[in-house]
């Protein structure tokens, strides 16, 4: 969404004529408002992914600006001309109405110019430094990725991540952009420089920017790059914000300068030595952020950027972005009828019939793999009482992300994880050493309170299904079971054609348990990886609060990395819940607990698959495998016979015998991304053959019916990727 806010002496608006067929009904009265903020807005196509969130962000931005200009009056003015990629009129109107309602609830004086009309208007801008402001945001608000207490400063922390050479170029680009802004606007002061996914950002204080400034900022960046300015260590920062960053970071913090600009980075050794190392760059987006993630503090401008050491790198990045846009699972999810998200349940996906099929197929596949390894499958309650979560440690370590309720005047929590429920199942009887290892799986529905701005399709949700399992074993069985899990994860990922990387995540700052036990646990995980001769890197401080873990990152068709699988070694939970088994000596012993997930969440994994395959699922996973299209009504009986034969072999087939042109039928089937399109005309009936087209356009004629069906069955059973 794009907005332009004008602090005005007055505005008058007079509707003239309908601009669109679905213009809202009005009485054509002339509107007038004095001493007000006029907010011109354009809702964009990508906002359709989560219009409810966009409306909330619009209302928030309007309130923030009203506070800055010391006003309580606002005119919301729909102005589609701010964008070249508008949303549907229905979505745009809904966003405006919802934002209007939110503002009215906060006792603001609100008017809204009529939607879908040509309008004449007169406006008088006040002309002070804050009288003209612009904002741009989307359905995902990337501000404040981590939850913190509202109204409280979130101190800066030094990251233990070691930046790769490519990441150093991008991080340095953000610094150079900050320097360029400082050159153009001397009053500007740089805040923090950080990372969001593959982009670096720089926060800037005391100025306002818009997308229109990108061009002149870019020209100044090119000048700095051309000069070959060095990036050097210095003793101390000079500016107030940088001094505050250094104070928060403490002793590890170092200051760097590029000419007259000095910053304190959040990473060690993060910059290239010269601006000439940045050969190409792109300012990706403009947003806003509060200093130290506290809405009571100053609102800063945040510029996102990428940088490369060659023009080729930038070209490839732009191509990947275009391809990622084409593969966006939110768009494909709607196009293919897989899922939808509604403002009545933000962050809670609604799976449609075809999406439910894929979901269930993923569960079915994982269940079959677990059955091969003698897993038990449990199902535990969604709501459990407070005492259990206190005992598990989640109440102290994870409370901000949980939902709560009261039953019979007692506190309960909706489970964010399946672990405590499966612990209770294990504890329901005393087990013998002969029963171990016990492998308890659960496709458990969990709820976690994610920030509204972080919600994104199936990737970031508030309710999801974890493909959880918990292995209870002896210390002697521990390494063997970890290796078995490593092998299982490898088999599952190879089925989808994924390559993957492995990280060992170690003890976090807020961890529970004996440090010596942590050392043992970390060594055990490392030894298991070495036993399988797997390359892995250490991810310091990113373990779970109860134990270290192995994280598995799959690489999709676009080269993007997704953390999905995990194996977590836990000595703490068995201690906390007093878990015991009877040993061969007749005495009671403490089991070791392994937590594991492979998909991570079925919902998120499904989103990854949609984008990985661009909606073109392998045959075994496709909701519709074959679409039969008929040339005329005369061939329908033969088509029905073929469909019956296919269905008898377990294939999923639909027939299109509607009164449409053959071209339209084939285009519709291709749009649905079915694996095979079978065309049946008079010739096919006469010869008892098929004309078969793949979804990518390859066509074969005179295809034997039985042979074709047998080939499909083999392709599905062997889970081939084509």
MOJOBEL-V990070 format. One record per backbone hydrogen bond with DSSP energy under -1.0 kcal/mol. NH is the residue of the N-H (numbers start at 1). CO is the residue of the C=O. If there is no record, write none. Layout:
<<NH/CO> <NH/CO>>
//
This chain:
<<2/42> <3/135> <4/40> <5/133> <6/38> <7/131> <8/36> <9/124> <11/33> <12/122> <13/31> <14/120> <16/118> <19/116> <20/116> <23/20> <24/115> <31/13> <33/11> <35/9> <36/8> <37/73> <38/6> <39/75> <40/4> <41/77> <42/2> <45/85> <47/44> <48/45> <49/46> <50/47> <54/50> <55/51> <56/52> <57/53> <58/54> <59/55> <60/56> <61/57> <62/58> <63/59> <64/60> <65/61> <66/62> <67/63> <68/64> <69/65> <71/66> <74/109> <75/37> <76/111> <77/39> <79/41> <82/79> <83/80> <87/43> <92/88> <93/89> <94/90> <95/91> <96/92> <97/93> <98/94> <99/95> <100/96> <101/97> <102/98> <103/99> <104/100> <105/101> <107/104> <108/103> <109/72> <111/74> <113/76> <118/17> <120/14> <122/12> <124/10> <126/7> <131/128> <133/5> <135/3> <137/1> <141/453> <152/149> <154/292> <159/266> <168/164> <169/165> <170/166> <171/167> <172/168> <173/169> <174/170> <175/171> <176/172> <177/173> <178/174> <179/175> <180/176> <181/177> <182/178> <183/179> <184/180> <185/181> <188/185> <189/205> <191/203> <194/201> <196/199> <199/196> <200/305> <201/194> <202/303> <203/192> <204/301> <205/189> <213/210> <214/211> <217/213> <218/214> <219/215> <220/216> <221/217> <222/218> <223/219> <224/220> <225/221> <226/222> <227/223> <229/224> <231/273> <232/257> <234/255> <243/239> <244/240> <245/241> <246/242> <247/243> <248/244> <249/245> <250/246> <253/250> <256/263> <257/232> <258/261> <261/258> <263/256> <275/229> <277/274> <278/275> <279/308> <280/308> <282/306> <284/304> <285/304> <287/302> <289/300> <291/298> <293/290> <294/291> <297/294> <300/289> <301/204> <302/287> <303/202> <304/285> <305/200> <306/282> <308/280> <314/310> <315/311> <316/312> <317/313> <318/314> <319/315> <320/316> <321/317> <322/318> <323/319> <324/320> <325/321> <326/322> <327/323> <332/328> <333/329> <334/330> <335/331> <336/332> <338/333> <340/350> <345/342> <348/345> <350/340> <352/338> <356/352> <357/353> <358/354> <359/355> <360/356> <361/357> <362/358> <363/359> <364/360> <365/361> <366/362> <367/363> <368/364> <369/365> <370/366> <371/367> <372/368> <373/370> <374/371> <375/370> <376/439> <378/441> <384/413> <386/411> <389/385> <390/386> <391/387> <392/388> <393/389> <395/389> <397/393> <398/394> <401/398> <402/399> <405/412> <407/410> <410/407> <412/405> <413/384> <414/403> <415/382> <422/418> <423/419> <424/420> <425/421> <426/422> <427/423> <428/425> <433/582> <435/432> <438/472> <440/470> <441/376> <442/468> <444/442> <444/466> <446/464> <447/415> <448/462> <449/401> <450/448> <454/451> <455/452> <456/460> <459/456> <460/456> <462/347> <463/347> <464/446> <466/444> <468/442> <468/466> <469/596> <470/440> <471/594> <472/438> <473/592> <481/477> <482/478> <483/479> <484/480> <485/481> <486/482> <487/483> <488/484> <489/485> <490/486> <491/487> <492/488> <493/489> <494/490> <495/491> <497/494> <498/493> <501/553> <503/551> <504/537> <505/549> <506/539> <511/509> <512/545> <518/514> <519/515> <520/516> <521/517> <522/518> <523/519> <524/520> <525/521> <526/522> <527/523> <528/524> <529/525> <530/526> <531/527> <532/528> <533/530> <534/529> <537/502> <539/504> <542/539> <543/506> <544/547> <549/505> <550/567> <551/503> <552/565> <553/501> <554/562> <555/499> <556/560> <559/556> <562/554> <564/552> <566/597> <567/550> <568/595> <569/548> <570/593> <576/572> <577/573> <579/574> <581/589> <582/431> <583/587> <586/583> <589/581> <592/473> <593/570> <594/471> <595/568> <596/469> <597/566> <601/599> <602/465> <605/601> <606/602> <607/603> <608/604> <609/605> <610/606> <611/607> <612/608> <613/609> <615/610> <616/613> <617/615> <621/618> <625/652> <626/652> <627/676> <628/654> <629/678> <630/656> <631/680> <636/633> <639/635> <640/636> <641/637> <642/638> <643/639> <644/640> <645/641> <646/642> <647/643> <648/644> <649/646> <650/647> <651/646> <654/626> <656/628> <660/658> <665/661> <666/662> <667/663> <668/664> <669/665> <670/666> <671/667> <672/668> <674/669> <676/625> <677/693> <678/627> <679/691> <680/629> <685/681> <686/682> <687/683> <688/684> <689/684> <690/703> <691/679> <692/700> <693/677> <694/698> <695/675> <697/694> <700/692> <703/690> <708/704> <709/705> <710/706> <711/707> <712/708> <713/709> <714/710> <715/711> <716/712> <717/713> <718/714> <720/715>>
//
